[in-house]
Amino acid sequence: MSLDPIQTLRSQTIAMPQENIDTDQIIPARYLTTTTREGLGKVLFYDWRYDVDGTVKAEAVLNNVDPEGHAILVGGHNFGCGSSREHAPWALADYGFKAVLSTKIADIFKSNAIKNGILAIEVSPEAHAWLMDNPGAEIEIDLEEKKVRLPNQMVENFEIEAFGRRCLLDGVDPLGFLQNSAEEIEAYEARTGKHAA
Amino acid sequence: MPKSLFEKVWERHLVKEEAPDHPGIMYIDLHLVHEVTSPQAFAVLEERGLKVRRPDRTFATIDHSIPTLQFKQGVEEPPYFTPEGKSQVQTLQANAKKHGLPLYDWDSEQRGIVHVIGPELGLTQPGMTVVCGDSHTSTHGAFGALAFGIGTTEVGHVLATQCLLQRKPKTMRIHFDGQLAPDVTAKDMALAMIATIGASGGTGYVLEFAGPAIESLSMEGRMTLCNMSIEAGARAGMVAPDEITFEFLKGRQYAPKGAAWDAAVEDWKSLRSDEGASFDKEVRIDASRIGPMVTFGTSPDYGIAVNENVPAPQGQPDQDSLKYMKLEAGAPIQQAKVNRVFVGSCTNSRMSDLRAAADILRGRKVADGVVMLVVPGSESIRVQAEAEGLHTVFEEAGAQWRLPGCSMCIAMNGDKGEPGELVVSTSNRNFMGRQGKDVRTVLASPATAAASAVAGHIADPRDYAPAAAETKNVA
């Protein structure tokens, strides 16, 4: 699967200030029984959006904002912790999210997100606080320049793993990169006695 | 230059060094596969016309979405909770057959939870790299392996190339000084460790657990501790292999035999952090001060000793957490009424866990109105537990004895709590809704869980000495 290249993302934000938003919140385990990766947007944050009896929770932020034009989720500290389920970024992407910002993002979620075209970006506590205080703000994420630009003129530089960034900017396929290293893999197996018996 | 255990294992698996513009290529010795996170990875192989590169290093099992209810195997259809769960199992069966992978299926006497059977079969060995599409792959680090969970895209990478793209993580050594008190277990150590460094304290790090309390810990205890590394945000936790490790592995199905065993042990002995090895961070915890632990919130770092009061909230996240848990700040946690108790999961479903729970339940009854499930980690464990009569202890106490699987840890197979219920669980996550919608989870050791089942409220296992205490050793 190769992704559409991204350079700049300009969109309004949705703020979820809760800390430690784990991947069970993003997609509850009972929806992991699928064998495909499509169509999971409808169960994104399901238990936050719906009551036990299936009625819509009026107060839930996702039930009050049109996904169209709101492609950036700003989450509380330690976003995406817990289970390694890639269904979490699949559901976020299917719903329409293209980026997640937080002061800390869990390792496995971050690795999964970028492979599905979702920017997972850690920002400073100051920028994060401003974003939480101003939900719906239109911000710009510039992947080429590695900057987040806020409407209050604040500019945040962010770190992103160089190869993952190149995959997003240029549509590079990580599996293709590994496949192109087949000779080195074979040499490693021969050198370490790990070749197939 | 002195090296850490992690660095030694890392360097052994570098196919290609990392560079500024690309991560390192890491070779994977052992790839474990289950039905929930693999179908989309096999689909990518299908789309691209690729084969599994090393079927001999790939082992599959069914555990997450399978029922644990007793049924007549070979005669009756497994009582799947949903058609989708059944379809996932059938998809893995088809993929295993197509690619020639060993699958520990319904008819296997070795079937079980992926992180229980890897060590049981001797597949997990010191110095290996082990991955699985499951965050609790960190369990295997107990053997001095570098073991971590990956997403489904990466499952596809490993199936196709036996490699992963990885940047070198930072290292943190957590030194447990002193020794655990009697009646305190590895689960209590894990909860104390997470409460100490926080749910994101390990993010970006590989942990090494060291110190006297680790050196004297059993392999099952080390697995429990490493299992919960991910709950502190760390992808991996490791313990240096030693005589306890070798003793556990010797004679297991996939362990080296004869001269190869001797050579392997000789090599494994070098897998420990050198004197003077440097770590990005060092943490010390006094093991002797740890008591039986329980959680009181919706993140695993909300841990207190079972004889403490629920702490006052500090800030909005704490308040939200207490509100969900319906616990009162300042009140003894032992006042919390229990509806359900779960003993099982890749954290605590091994023989020592089942024996600890049985020791407390023997001659006692589960409190009226409390439902208790005991779910062994594997078929081998189920058979051994039944040979020891533990299933009778559980059933006579009023608990349900089930077939192996992940069960109520992830609650996607029909084993779950009802909205509002409080579950004392030996699993690893107390997230909102983890064990069923609006279910409140309290994490604890098997002994604490069993004591709570008897009491009908959260209870201190030290108040429930084994019925034959004068002749039995609690440990």
Contacts between the chains, C-beta under 8 A, distances in Angstrom:
chain1	res1	chain2	res2	distance
A	1	B	44	6.9
A	1	B	47	7.9
A	17	B	316	7.5
A	18	B	317	6.9
A	18	B	320	6.7
A	19	B	299	7.7
A	19	B	317	4.4
A	20	B	199	5.5
A	20	B	200	7.6
A	20	B	298	7.7
A	20	B	299	4.6
A	20	B	317	7.3
A	22	B	299	7.8
A	22	B	429	7.5
A	22	B	431	4.8
A	24	B	429	7.1
A	24	B	431	4.6
A	24	B	432	7.5
A	24	B	433	6.3
A	24	B	434	5.2
A	25	B	431	6.9
A	25	B	432	6.5
A	25	B	433	7.4
A	28	B	433	5.8
A	28	B	437	7.5
A	29	B	410	4.7
A	29	B	411	6.1
A	29	B	412	4.4
A	29	B	434	7.3
A	30	B	411	7.1
A	30	B	412	5.2
A	32	B	36	5.3
A	32	B	64	7.7
A	32	B	65	7.8
A	32	B	412	5.9
A	33	B	36	7.6
A	33	B	65	5.8
A	33	B	82	5.8
A	33	B	84	3.5
A	33	B	85	5.2
A	33	B	87	7.6
A	33	B	88	5.9
A	33	B	412	6.5
A	34	B	39	8.0
A	34	B	84	6.6
A	35	B	39	3.9
A	35	B	40	7.2
A	35	B	43	7.8
A	35	B	84	7.9
A	35	B	87	6.2
A	35	B	88	6.0
A	35	B	91	5.0
A	36	B	39	7.5
A	36	B	40	6.6
A	36	B	43	7.4
A	37	B	40	4.9
A	37	B	152	7.7
A	47	B	432	7.2
A	47	B	433	4.9
A	47	B	437	5.7
A	47	B	438	7.8
A	52	B	419	5.0
A	52	B	437	5.6
A	52	B	438	6.2
A	76	B	317	7.3
A	77	B	200	6.9
A	78	B	199	6.0
A	78	B	200	3.9
A	78	B	203	7.3
A	78	B	233	7.0
A	81	B	199	6.1
A	81	B	200	6.6
A	81	B	233	6.3
A	81	B	299	8.0
A	82	B	135	6.9
A	82	B	230	7.8
A	82	B	231	8.0
A	82	B	429	6.2
A	82	B	431	6.2
A	83	B	134	7.9
A	83	B	135	5.4
A	83	B	410	7.9
A	83	B	429	7.8
A	84	B	37	7.3
A	84	B	133	6.3
A	84	B	134	6.1
A	84	B	135	4.1
A	84	B	149	4.0
A	84	B	150	6.4
A	84	B	151	5.7
A	85	B	36	7.9
A	85	B	37	6.8
A	85	B	151	7.6
A	86	B	37	7.1
A	86	B	40	7.6
A	86	B	133	7.9
A	86	B	151	3.8
A	86	B	152	4.2
A	86	B	153	6.2
A	89	B	151	7.9
A	104	B	200	5.2
A	104	B	203	6.2
A	106	B	200	7.2
A	106	B	203	6.2
A	106	B	233	6.2
A	107	B	169	7.9
A	107	B	203	5.8
A	107	B	204	6.4
A	107	B	233	7.1
A	107	B	235	5.3
A	108	B	135	6.2
A	108	B	149	5.9
A	108	B	150	7.2
A	108	B	151	6.4
A	108	B	235	6.5
A	111	B	150	7.7
A	111	B	151	6.4
A	111	B	154	7.3
A	112	B	151	3.8
A	112	B	152	7.9
A	112	B	153	6.9
A	115	B	151	6.9
A	115	B	153	4.4
A	115	B	154	7.8
A	116	B	153	7.5
A	161	B	23	7.2
A	161	B	167	6.3
A	162	B	20	6.1
A	162	B	21	5.4
A	162	B	22	7.5
A	163	B	21	6.5
A	163	B	22	4.7
A	163	B	23	5.5
A	163	B	165	6.7
A	166	B	21	7.0
A	174	B	153	7.8
A	174	B	157	6.9
A	174	B	165	5.9
A	175	B	44	7.5
A	175	B	48	7.7
A	175	B	153	8.0
A	175	B	156	6.6
A	175	B	157	5.6
A	175	B	160	6.3
A	175	B	161	7.4
A	177	B	22	7.2
A	177	B	165	7.1
A	178	B	25	6.8
A	178	B	157	5.7
A	178	B	160	7.3
A	178	B	161	4.3
A	178	B	163	5.5
A	178	B	165	6.8
A	179	B	160	7.0
A	179	B	161	6.3
A	181	B	15	6.9
A	181	B	16	6.4
A	181	B	25	5.7
A	181	B	161	7.6
A	181	B	163	7.3
A	182	B	161	7.3
A	184	B	15	5.4
A	184	B	16	5.5
A	184	B	25	6.9
A	185	B	15	5.5
A	185	B	25	7.3
A	185	B	27	7.2
A	185	B	161	6.3
A	185	B	162	6.7
A	185	B	163	5.8
A	188	B	15	4.3
A	188	B	27	5.7
A	189	B	27	7.6
A	192	B	12	7.6
A	192	B	27	7.7
A	194	B	27	7.1
A	194	B	29	7.2
A	196	B	54	6.4
A	196	B	56	6.0
A	197	B	56	7.0
